[in-house]
Amino acid sequence: MILVLRPAAAADVEAAYRWYEQQQVGLGDEFLEAVRATLRAIACRW
């Protein structure tokens, strides 16, 4: 199954990434990996 983020959701993820990176370099990448892992888990359940 292919999941697609709506533009508003993608913008939220991007904003959160930037916020996490401002808190600590590399934290945004950890956040994105967590988002990806969650989306993979959702896709596998369908």
mmCIF entry with sequence, helices, sheets and N, C-alpha, C, O atoms, coordinates in Angstrom:
data_MODEL
# 
_entry.id   MODEL 
# 
_entity.id                         1 
_entity.type                       polymer 
_entity.pdbx_number_of_molecules   1 
# 
_entity_poly.entity_id                      1 
_entity_poly.type                           'polypeptide(L)' 
_entity_poly.nstd_linkage                   no 
_entity_poly.nstd_monomer                   no 
_entity_poly.pdbx_seq_one_letter_code       MILVLRPAAAADVEAAYRWYEQQQVGLGDEFLEAVRATLRAIACRW 
_entity_poly.pdbx_seq_one_letter_code_can   MILVLRPAAAADVEAAYRWYEQQQVGLGDEFLEAVRATLRAIACRW 
_entity_poly.pdbx_strand_id                 A 
# 
loop_
_entity_poly_seq.entity_id 
_entity_poly_seq.num 
_entity_poly_seq.mon_id 
_entity_poly_seq.hetero 
1 1  MET n 
1 2  ILE n 
1 3  LEU n 
1 4  VAL n 
1 5  LEU n 
1 6  ARG n 
1 7  PRO n 
1 8  ALA n 
1 9  ALA n 
1 10 ALA n 
1 11 ALA n 
1 12 ASP n 
1 13 VAL n 
1 14 GLU n 
1 15 ALA n 
1 16 ALA n 
1 17 TYR n 
1 18 ARG n 
1 19 TRP n 
1 20 TYR n 
1 21 GLU n 
1 22 GLN n 
1 23 GLN n 
1 24 GLN n 
1 25 VAL n 
1 26 GLY n 
1 27 LEU n 
1 28 GLY n 
1 29 ASP n 
1 30 GLU n 
1 31 PHE n 
1 32 LEU n 
1 33 GLU n 
1 34 ALA n 
1 35 VAL n 
1 36 ARG n 
1 37 ALA n 
1 38 THR n 
1 39 LEU n 
1 40 ARG n 
1 41 ALA n 
1 42 ILE n 
1 43 ALA n 
1 44 CYS n 
1 45 ARG n 
1 46 TRP n 
# 
_struct_asym.id          A 
_struct_asym.entity_id   1 
# 
loop_
_struct_conf.conf_type_id 
_struct_conf.id 
_struct_conf.pdbx_PDB_helix_id 
_struct_conf.beg_label_comp_id 
_struct_conf.beg_label_asym_id 
_struct_conf.beg_label_seq_id 
_struct_conf.pdbx_beg_PDB_ins_code 
_struct_conf.end_label_comp_id 
_struct_conf.end_label_asym_id 
_struct_conf.end_label_seq_id 
_struct_conf.pdbx_end_PDB_ins_code 
_struct_conf.beg_auth_comp_id 
_struct_conf.beg_auth_asym_id 
_struct_conf.beg_auth_seq_id 
_struct_conf.end_auth_comp_id 
_struct_conf.end_auth_asym_id 
_struct_conf.end_auth_seq_id 
_struct_conf.pdbx_PDB_helix_class 
_struct_conf.details 
_struct_conf.pdbx_PDB_helix_length 
HELX_P HELX_P1 AA1 PRO A 7  ? GLN A 23 ? PRO A 7  GLN A 23 1 ? 17 
HELX_P HELX_P2 AA2 LEU A 27 ? ARG A 45 ? LEU A 27 ARG A 45 1 ? 19 
# 
_struct_conf_type.id          HELX_P 
_struct_conf_type.criteria    ? 
_struct_conf_type.reference   ? 
# 
loop_
_atom_site.group_PDB 
_atom_site.id 
_atom_site.type_symbol 
_atom_site.label_atom_id 
_atom_site.label_alt_id 
_atom_site.label_comp_id 
_atom_site.label_asym_id 
_atom_site.label_entity_id 
_atom_site.label_seq_id 
_atom_site.pdbx_PDB_ins_code 
_atom_site.Cartn_x 
_atom_site.Cartn_y 
_atom_site.Cartn_z 
_atom_site.occupancy 
_atom_site.B_iso_or_equiv 
_atom_site.pdbx_formal_charge 
_atom_site.auth_seq_id 
_atom_site.auth_comp_id 
_atom_site.auth_asym_id 
_atom_site.auth_atom_id 
_atom_site.pdbx_PDB_model_num 
ATOM 1   N N  . MET A 1 1  ? 0.826  -1.168 0.000  1.00 0.00 ? 1  MET A N  1 
ATOM 2   C CA . MET A 1 1  ? 0.000  0.000  0.000  1.00 0.00 ? 1  MET A CA 1 
ATOM 3   C C  . MET A 1 1  ? 0.881  1.246  0.000  1.00 0.00 ? 1  MET A C  1 
ATOM 4   O O  . MET A 1 1  ? 1.917  1.282  0.664  1.00 0.00 ? 1  MET A O  1 
ATOM 5   N N  . ILE A 1 2  ? 0.477  2.231  -0.724 1.00 0.00 ? 2  ILE A N  1 
ATOM 6   C CA . ILE A 1 2  ? 1.195  3.500  -0.772 1.00 0.00 ? 2  ILE A CA 1 
ATOM 7   C C  . ILE A 1 2  ? 0.414  4.530  0.025  1.00 0.00 ? 2  ILE A C  1 
ATOM 8   O O  . ILE A 1 2  ? -0.777 4.739  -0.203 1.00 0.00 ? 2  ILE A O  1 
ATOM 9   N N  . LEU A 1 3  ? 1.097  5.166  0.957  1.00 0.00 ? 3  LEU A N  1 
ATOM 10  C CA . LEU A 1 3  ? 0.484  6.246  1.724  1.00 0.00 ? 3  LEU A CA 1 
ATOM 11  C C  . LEU A 1 3  ? 0.959  7.578  1.167  1.00 0.00 ? 3  LEU A C  1 
ATOM 12  O O  . LEU A 1 3  ? 2.125  7.736  0.808  1.00 0.00 ? 3  LEU A O  1 
ATOM 13  N N  . VAL A 1 4  ? 0.052  8.520  1.102  1.00 0.00 ? 4  VAL A N  1 
ATOM 14  C CA . VAL A 1 4  ? 0.385  9.850  0.607  1.00 0.00 ? 4  VAL A CA 1 
ATOM 15  C C  . VAL A 1 4  ? -0.014 10.866 1.669  1.00 0.00 ? 4  VAL A C  1 
ATOM 16  O O  . VAL A 1 4  ? -1.144 10.862 2.156  1.00 0.00 ? 4  VAL A O  1 
ATOM 17  N N  . LEU A 1 5  ? 0.913  11.722 2.013  1.00 0.00 ? 5  LEU A N  1 
ATOM 18  C CA . LEU A 1 5  ? 0.591  12.787 2.956  1.00 0.00 ? 5  LEU A CA 1 
ATOM 19  C C  . LEU A 1 5  ? -0.051 13.950 2.205  1.00 0.00 ? 5  LEU A C  1 
ATOM 20  O O  . LEU A 1 5  ? 0.433  14.371 1.155  1.00 0.00 ? 5  LEU A O  1 
ATOM 21  N N  . ARG A 1 6  ? -1.118 14.446 2.745  1.00 0.00 ? 6  ARG A N  1 
ATOM 22  C CA . ARG A 1 6  ? -1.733 15.640 2.170  1.00 0.00 ? 6  ARG A CA 1 
ATOM 23  C C  . ARG A 1 6  ? -0.780 16.814 2.364  1.00 0.00 ? 6  ARG A C  1 
ATOM 24  O O  . ARG A 1 6  ? 0.045  16.795 3.277  1.00 0.00 ? 6  ARG A O  1 
ATOM 25  N N  . PRO A 1 7  ? -0.884 17.825 1.522  1.00 0.00 ? 7  PRO A N  1 
ATOM 26  C CA . PRO A 1 7  ? 0.035  18.966 1.633  1.00 0.00 ? 7  PRO A CA 1 
ATOM 27  C C  . PRO A 1 7  ? 0.080  19.587 3.030  1.00 0.00 ? 7  PRO A C  1 
ATOM 28  O O  . PRO A 1 7  ? 1.157  19.951 3.502  1.00 0.00 ? 7  PRO A O  1 
ATOM 29  N N  . ALA A 1 8  ? -1.049 19.713 3.686  1.00 0.00 ? 8  ALA A N  1 
ATOM 30  C CA . ALA A 1 8  ? -1.055 20.306 5.025  1.00 0.00 ? 8  ALA A CA 1 
ATOM 31  C C  . ALA A 1 8  ? -0.294 19.432 6.014  1.00 0.00 ? 8  ALA A C  1 
ATOM 32  O O  . ALA A 1 8  ? 0.435  19.948 6.861  1.00 0.00 ? 8  ALA A O  1 
ATOM 33  N N  . ALA A 1 9  ? -0.455 18.120 5.915  1.00 0.00 ? 9  ALA A N  1 
ATOM 34  C CA . ALA A 1 9  ? 0.259  17.203 6.807  1.00 0.00 ? 9  ALA A CA 1 
ATOM 35  C C  . ALA A 1 9  ? 1.757  17.244 6.522  1.00 0.00 ? 9  ALA A C  1 
ATOM 36  O O  . ALA A 1 9  ? 2.570  17.251 7.446  1.00 0.00 ? 9  ALA A O  1 
ATOM 37  N N  . ALA A 1 10 ? 2.116  17.271 5.251  1.00 0.00 ? 10 ALA A N  1 
ATOM 38  C CA . ALA A 1 10 ? 3.530  17.348 4.880  1.00 0.00 ? 10 ALA A CA 1 
ATOM 39  C C  . ALA A 1 10 ? 4.149  18.645 5.402  1.00 0.00 ? 10 ALA A C  1 
ATOM 40  O O  . ALA A 1 10 ? 5.293  18.647 5.855  1.00 0.00 ? 10 ALA A O  1 
ATOM 41  N N  . ALA A 1 11 ? 3.402  19.738 5.341  1.00 0.00 ? 11 ALA A N  1 
ATOM 42  C CA . ALA A 1 11 ? 3.894  21.018 5.854  1.00 0.00 ? 11 ALA A CA 1 
ATOM 43  C C  . ALA A 1 11 ? 4.091  20.948 7.368  1.00 0.00 ? 11 ALA A C  1 
ATOM 44  O O  . ALA A 1 11 ? 5.048  21.515 7.896  1.00 0.00 ? 11 ALA A O  1 
ATOM 45  N N  . ASP A 1 12 ? 3.198  20.261 8.060  1.00 0.00 ? 12 ASP A N  1 
ATOM 46  C CA . ASP A 1 12 ? 3.343  20.090 9.515  1.00 0.00 ? 12 ASP A CA 1 
ATOM 47  C C  . ASP A 1 12 ? 4.596  19.288 9.853  1.00 0.00 ? 12 ASP A C  1 
ATOM 48  O O  . ASP A 1 12 ? 5.330  19.629 10.780 1.00 0.00 ? 12 ASP A O  1 
ATOM 49  N N  . VAL A 1 13 ? 4.831  18.226 9.096  1.00 0.00 ? 13 VAL A N  1 
ATOM 50  C CA . VAL A 1 13 ? 6.023  17.400 9.320  1.00 0.00 ? 13 VAL A CA 1 
ATOM 51  C C  . VAL A 1 13 ? 7.276  18.235 9.066  1.00 0.00 ? 13 VAL A C  1 
ATOM 52  O O  . VAL A 1 13 ? 8.233  18.165 9.838  1.00 0.00 ? 13 VAL A O  1 
ATOM 53  N N  . GLU A 1 14 ? 7.277  19.015 8.002  1.00 0.00 ? 14 GLU A N  1 
ATOM 54  C CA . GLU A 1 14 ? 8.433  19.853 7.681  1.00 0.00 ? 14 GLU A CA 1 
ATOM 55  C C  . GLU A 1 14 ? 8.681  20.893 8.772  1.00 0.00 ? 14 GLU A C  1 
ATOM 56  O O  . GLU A 1 14 ? 9.826  21.136 9.154  1.00 0.00 ? 14 GLU A O  1 
ATOM 57  N N  . ALA A 1 15 ? 7.614  21.502 9.269  1.00 0.00 ? 15 ALA A N  1 
ATOM 58  C CA . ALA A 1 15 ? 7.758  22.498 10.336 1.00 0.00 ? 15 ALA A CA 1 
ATOM 59  C C  . ALA A 1 15 ? 8.289  21.841 11.611 1.00 0.00 ? 15 ALA A C  1 
ATOM 60  O O  . ALA A 1 15 ? 9.140  22.410 12.295 1.00 0.00 ? 15 ALA A O  1 
ATOM 61  N N  . ALA A 1 16 ? 7.798  20.663 11.926 1.00 0.00 ? 16 ALA A N  1 
ATOM 62  C CA . ALA A 1 16 ? 8.274  19.955 13.110 1.00 0.00 ? 16 ALA A CA 1 
ATOM 63  C C  . ALA A 1 16 ? 9.744  19.580 12.950 1.00 0.00 ? 16 ALA A C  1 
ATOM 64  O O  . ALA A 1 16 ? 10.521 19.680 13.899 1.00 0.00 ? 16 ALA A O  1 
ATOM 65  N N  . TYR A 1 17 ? 10.121 19.148 11.750 1.00 0.00 ? 17 TYR A N  1 
ATOM 66  C CA . TYR A 1 17 ? 11.532 18.828 11.473 1.00 0.00 ? 17 TYR A CA 1 
ATOM 67  C C  . TYR A 1 17 ? 12.416 20.035 11.758 1.00 0.00 ? 17 TYR A C  1 
ATOM 68  O O  . TYR A 1 17 ? 13.434 19.925 12.440 1.00 0.00 ? 17 TYR A O  1 
ATOM 69  N N  . ARG A 1 18 ? 12.019 21.172 11.234 1.00 0.00 ? 18 ARG A N  1 
ATOM 70  C CA . ARG A 1 18 ? 12.820 22.387 11.441 1.00 0.00 ? 18 ARG A CA 1 
ATOM 71  C C  . ARG A 1 18 ? 12.904 22.742 12.931 1.00 0.00 ? 18 ARG A C  1 
ATOM 72  O O  . ARG A 1 18 ? 13.964 23.137 13.415 1.00 0.00 ? 18 ARG A O  1 
ATOM 73  N N  . TRP A 1 19 ? 11.794 22.604 13.653 1.00 0.00 ? 19 TRP A N  1 
ATOM 74  C CA . TRP A 1 19 ? 11.795 22.916 15.085 1.00 0.00 ? 19 TRP A CA 1 
ATOM 75  C C  . TRP A 1 19 ? 12.752 21.998 15.832 1.00 0.00 ? 19 TRP A C  1 
ATOM 76  O O  . TRP A 1 19 ? 13.546 22.455 16.654 1.00 0.00 ? 19 TRP A O  1 
ATOM 77  N N  . TYR A 1 20 ? 12.676 20.697 15.544 1.00 0.00 ? 20 TYR A N  1 
ATOM 78  C CA . TYR A 1 20 ? 13.564 19.745 16.212 1.00 0.00 ? 20 TYR A CA 1 
ATOM 79  C C  . TYR A 1 20 ? 15.027 20.027 15.882 1.00 0.00 ? 20 TYR A C  1 
ATOM 80  O O  . TYR A 1 20 ? 15.886 19.905 16.755 1.00 0.00 ? 20 TYR A O  1 
ATOM 81  N N  . GLU A 1 21 ? 15.319 20.393 14.664 1.00 0.00 ? 21 GLU A N  1 
ATOM 82  C CA . GLU A 1 21 ? 16.698 20.711 14.277 1.00 0.00 ? 21 GLU A CA 1 
ATOM 83  C C  . GLU A 1 21 ? 17.196 21.951 15.007 1.00 0.00 ? 21 GLU A C  1 
ATOM 84  O O  . GLU A 1 21 ? 18.382 22.048 15.321 1.00 0.00 ? 21 GLU A O  1 
ATOM 85  N N  . GLN A 1 22 ? 16.310 22.893 15.278 1.00 0.00 ? 22 GLN A N  1 
ATOM 86  C CA . GLN A 1 22 ? 16.712 24.083 16.034 1.00 0.00 ? 22 GLN A CA 1 
ATOM 87  C C  . GLN A 1 22 ? 17.028 23.736 17.483 1.00 0.00 ? 22 GLN A C  1 
ATOM 88  O O  . GLN A 1 22 ? 17.857 24.389 18.117 1.00 0.00 ? 22 GLN A O  1 
ATOM 89  N N  . GLN A 1 23 ? 16.371 22.715 18.002 1.00 0.00 ? 23 GLN A N  1 
ATOM 90  C CA . GLN A 1 23 ? 16.615 22.306 19.383 1.00 0.00 ? 23 GLN A CA 1 
ATOM 91  C C  . GLN A 1 23 ? 17.964 21.609 19.508 1.00 0.00 ? 23 GLN A C  1 
ATOM 92  O O  . GLN A 1 23 ? 18.717 21.837 20.455 1.00 0.00 ? 23 GLN A O  1 
ATOM 93  N N  . GLN A 1 24 ? 18.253 20.748 18.524 1.00 0.00 ? 24 GLN A N  1 
ATOM 94  C CA . GLN A 1 24 ? 19.526 20.008 18.529 1.00 0.00 ? 24 GLN A CA 1 
ATOM 95  C C  . GLN A 1 24 ? 19.755 19.453 17.125 1.00 0.00 ? 24 GLN A C  1 
ATOM 96  O O  . GLN A 1 24 ? 18.878 18.811 16.547 1.00 0.00 ? 24 GLN A O  1 
ATOM 97  N N  . VAL A 1 25 ? 20.940 19.711 16.590 1.00 0.00 ? 25 VAL A N  1 
ATOM 98  C CA . VAL A 1 25 ? 21.270 19.217 15.257 1.00 0.00 ? 25 VAL A CA 1 
ATOM 99  C C  . VAL A 1 25 ? 21.171 17.697 15.237 1.00 0.00 ? 25 VAL A C  1 
ATOM 100 O O  . VAL A 1 25 ? 21.711 17.018 16.111 1.00 0.00 ? 25 VAL A O  1 
ATOM 101 N N  . GLY A 1 26 ? 20.482 17.172 14.238 1.00 0.00 ? 26 GLY A N  1 
ATOM 102 C CA . GLY A 1 26 ? 20.301 15.730 14.093 1.00 0.00 ? 26 GLY A CA 1 
ATOM 103 C C  . GLY A 1 26 ? 18.984 15.226 14.668 1.00 0.00 ? 26 GLY A C  1 
ATOM 104 O O  . GLY A 1 26 ? 18.522 14.141 14.314 1.00 0.00 ? 26 GLY A O  1 
ATOM 105 N N  . LEU A 1 27 ? 18.378 16.013 15.557 1.00 0.00 ? 27 LEU A N  1 
ATOM 106 C CA . LEU A 1 27 ? 17.122 15.597 16.162 1.00 0.00 ? 27 LEU A CA 1 
ATOM 107 C C  . LEU A 1 27 ? 15.996 15.586 15.133 1.00 0.00 ? 27 LEU A C  1 
ATOM 108 O O  . LEU A 1 27 ? 15.083 14.764 15.213 1.00 0.00 ? 27 LEU A O  1 
ATOM 109 N N  . GLY A 1 28 ? 16.063 16.498 14.170 1.00 0.00 ? 28 GLY A N  1 
ATOM 110 C CA . GLY A 1 28 ? 15.067 16.510 13.101 1.00 0.00 ? 28 GLY A CA 1 
ATOM 111 C C  . GLY A 1 28 ? 15.118 15.232 12.283 1.00 0.00 ? 28 GLY A C  1 
ATOM 112 O O  . GLY A 1 28 ? 14.081 14.704 11.882 1.00 0.00 ? 28 GLY A O  1 
ATOM 113 N N  . ASP A 1 29 ? 16.324 14.736 12.038 1.00 0.00 ? 29 ASP A N  1 
ATOM 114 C CA . ASP A 1 29 ? 16.461 13.483 11.291 1.00 0.00 ? 29 ASP A CA 1 
ATOM 115 C C  . ASP A 1 29 ? 15.874 12.309 12.081 1.00 0.00 ? 29 ASP A C  1 
ATOM 116 O O  . ASP A 1 29 ? 15.257 11.415 11.504 1.00 0.00 ? 29 ASP A O  1 
ATOM 117 N N  . GLU A 1 30 ? 16.067 12.318 13.387 1.00 0.00 ? 30 GLU A N  1 
ATOM 118 C CA . GLU A 1 30 ? 15.470 11.269 14.219 1.00 0.00 ? 30 GLU A CA 1 
ATOM 119 C C  . GLU A 1 30 ? 13.947 11.349 14.156 1.00 0.00 ? 30 GLU A C  1 
ATOM 120 O O  . GLU A 1 30 ? 13.260 10.329 14.096 1.00 0.00 ? 30 GLU A O  1 
ATOM 121 N N  . PHE A 1 31 ? 13.440 12.565 14.171 1.00 0.00 ? 31 PHE A N  1 
ATOM 122 C CA . PHE A 1 31 ? 11.993 12.761 14.064 1.00 0.00 ? 31 PHE A CA 1 
ATOM 123 C C  . PHE A 1 31 ? 11.470 12.204 12.748 1.00 0.00 ? 31 PHE A C  1 
ATOM 124 O O  . PHE A 1 31 ? 10.473 11.483 12.726 1.00 0.00 ? 31 PHE A O  1 
ATOM 125 N N  . LEU A 1 32 ? 12.151 12.542 11.639 1.00 0.00 ? 32 LEU A N  1 
ATOM 126 C CA . LEU A 1 32 ? 11.704 12.049 10.331 1.00 0.00 ? 32 LEU A CA 1 
ATOM 127 C C  . LEU A 1 32 ? 11.744 10.532 10.262 1.00 0.00 ? 32 LEU A C  1 
ATOM 128 O O  . LEU A 1 32 ? 10.855 9.921  9.667  1.00 0.00 ? 32 LEU A O  1 
ATOM 129 N N  . GLU A 1 33 ? 12.747 9.918  10.852 1.00 0.00 ? 33 GLU A N  1 
ATOM 130 C CA . GLU A 1 33 ? 12.819 8.456  10.851 1.00 0.00 ? 33 GLU A CA 1 
ATOM 131 C C  . GLU A 1 33 ? 11.655 7.872  11.639 1.00 0.00 ? 33 GLU A C  1 
ATOM 132 O O  . GLU A 1 33 ? 11.095 6.848  11.248 1.00 0.00 ? 33 GLU A O  1 
ATOM 133 N N  . ALA A 1 34 ? 11.288 8.509  12.737 1.00 0.00 ? 34 ALA A N  1 
ATOM 134 C CA . ALA A 1 34 ? 10.137 8.039  13.515 1.00 0.00 ? 34 ALA A CA 1 
ATOM 135 C C  . ALA A 1 34 ? 8.849  8.173  12.708 1.00 0.00 ? 34 ALA A C  1 
ATOM 136 O O  . ALA A 1 34 ? 7.988  7.294  12.761 1.00 0.00 ? 34 ALA A O  1 
ATOM 137 N N  . VAL A 1 35 ? 8.715  9.263  11.967 1.00 0.00 ? 35 VAL A N  1 
ATOM 138 C CA . VAL A 1 35 ? 7.538  9.447  11.113 1.00 0.00 ? 35 VAL A CA 1 
ATOM 139 C C  . VAL A 1 35 ? 7.506  8.364  10.037 1.00 0.00 ? 35 VAL A C  1 
ATOM 140 O O  . VAL A 1 35 ? 6.468  7.745  9.801  1.00 0.00 ? 35 VAL A O  1 
ATOM 141 N N  . ARG A 1 36 ? 8.641  8.140  9.392  1.00 0.00 ? 36 ARG A N  1 
ATOM 142 C CA . ARG A 1 36 ? 8.715  7.110  8.345  1.00 0.00 ? 36 ARG A CA 1 
ATOM 143 C C  . ARG A 1 36 ? 8.370  5.728  8.902  1.00 0.00 ? 36 ARG A C  1 
ATOM 144 O O  . ARG A 1 36 ? 7.620  4.972  8.284  1.00 0.00 ? 36 ARG A O  1 
ATOM 145 N N  . ALA A 1 37 ? 8.916  5.407  10.066 1.00 0.00 ? 37 ALA A N  1 
ATOM 146 C CA . ALA A 1 37 ? 8.652  4.096  10.673 1.00 0.00 ? 37 ALA A CA 1 
ATOM 147 C C  . ALA A 1 37 ? 7.159  3.952  10.985 1.00 0.00 ? 37 ALA A C  1 
ATOM 148 O O  . ALA A 1 37 ? 6.577  2.884  10.792 1.00 0.00 ? 37 ALA A O  1 
ATOM 149 N N  . THR A 1 38 ? 6.564  5.008  11.458 1.00 0.00 ? 38 THR A N  1 
ATOM 150 C CA . THR A 1 38 ? 5.128  4.968  11.775 1.00 0.00 ? 38 THR A CA 1 
ATOM 151 C C  . THR A 1 38 ? 4.300  4.781  10.508 1.00 0.00 ? 38 THR A C  1 
ATOM 152 O O  . THR A 1 38 ? 3.348  4.001  10.492 1.00 0.00 ? 38 THR A O  1 
ATOM 153 N N  . LEU A 1 39 ? 4.662  5.493  9.454  1.00 0.00 ? 39 LEU A N  1 
ATOM 154 C CA . LEU A 1 39 ? 3.935  5.357  8.189  1.00 0.00 ? 39 LEU A CA 1 
ATOM 155 C C  . LEU A 1 39 ? 4.106  3.946  7.618  1.00 0.00 ? 39 LEU A C  1 
ATOM 156 O O  . LEU A 1 39 ? 3.159  3.380  7.071  1.00 0.00 ? 39 LEU A O  1 
ATOM 157 N N  . ARG A 1 40 ? 5.306  3.381  7.742  1.00 0.00 ? 40 ARG A N  1 
ATOM 158 C CA . ARG A 1 40 ? 5.525  1.999  7.285  1.00 0.00 ? 40 ARG A CA 1 
ATOM 159 C C  . ARG A 1 40 ? 4.646  1.044  8.075  1.00 0.00 ? 40 ARG A C  1 
ATOM 160 O O  . ARG A 1 40 ? 4.040  0.140  7.500  1.00 0.00 ? 40 ARG A O  1 
ATOM 161 N N  . ALA A 1 41 ? 4.570  1.235  9.386  1.00 0.00 ? 41 ALA A N  1 
ATOM 162 C CA . ALA A 1 41 ? 3.744  0.366  10.229 1.00 0.00 ? 41 ALA A CA 1 
ATOM 163 C C  . ALA A 1 41 ? 2.268  0.459  9.841  1.00 0.00 ? 41 ALA A C  1 
ATOM 164 O O  . ALA A 1 41 ? 1.561  -0.548 9.796  1.00 0.00 ? 41 ALA A O  1 
ATOM 165 N N  . ILE A 1 42 ? 1.822  1.667  9.566  1.00 0.00 ? 42 ILE A N  1 
ATOM 166 C CA . ILE A 1 42 ? 0.425  1.860  9.139  1.00 0.00 ? 42 ILE A CA 1 
ATOM 167 C C  . ILE A 1 42 ? 0.192  1.154  7.813  1.00 0.00 ? 42 ILE A C  1 
ATOM 168 O O  . ILE A 1 42 ? -0.812 0.461  7.648  1.00 0.00 ? 42 ILE A O  1 
ATOM 169 N N  . ALA A 1 43 ? 1.101  1.322  6.873  1.00 0.00 ? 43 ALA A N  1 
ATOM 170 C CA . ALA A 1 43 ? 0.946  0.725  5.544  1.00 0.00 ? 43 ALA A CA 1 
ATOM 171 C C  . ALA A 1 43 ? 0.924  -0.804 5.632  1.00 0.00 ? 43 ALA A C  1 
ATOM 172 O O  . ALA A 1 43 ? 0.203  -1.456 4.876  1.00 0.00 ? 43 ALA A O  1 
ATOM 173 N N  . CYS A 1 44 ? 1.698  -1.368 6.535  1.00 0.00 ? 44 CYS A N  1 
ATOM 174 C CA . CYS A 1 44 ? 1.762  -2.826 6.661  1.00 0.00 ? 44 CYS A CA 1 
ATOM 175 C C  . CYS A 1 44 ? 0.477  -3.408 7.259  1.00 0.00 ? 44 CYS A C  1 
ATOM 176 O O  . CYS A 1 44 ? 0.167  -4.581 7.050  1.00 0.00 ? 44 CYS A O  1 
ATOM 177 N N  . ARG A 1 45 ? -0.245 -2.610 7.981  1.00 0.00 ? 45 ARG A N  1 
ATOM 178 C CA . ARG A 1 45 ? -1.474 -3.096 8.609  1.00 0.00 ? 45 ARG A CA 1 
ATOM 179 C C  . ARG A 1 45 ? -2.634 -3.188 7.607  1.00 0.00 ? 45 ARG A C  1 
ATOM 180 O O  . ARG A 1 45 ? -3.611 -3.889 7.867  1.00 0.00 ? 45 ARG A O  1 
ATOM 181 N N  . TRP A 1 46 ? -2.543 -2.518 6.511  1.00 0.00 ? 46 TRP A N  1 
ATOM 182 C CA . TRP A 1 46 ? -3.638 -2.525 5.533  1.00 0.00 ? 46 TRP A CA 1 
ATOM 183 C C  . TRP A 1 46 ? -3.496 -3.720 4.679  1.00 0.00 ? 46 TRP A C  1 
ATOM 184 O O  . TRP A 1 46 ? -4.309 -3.936 3.779  1.00 0.00 ? 46 TRP A O  1 
# 
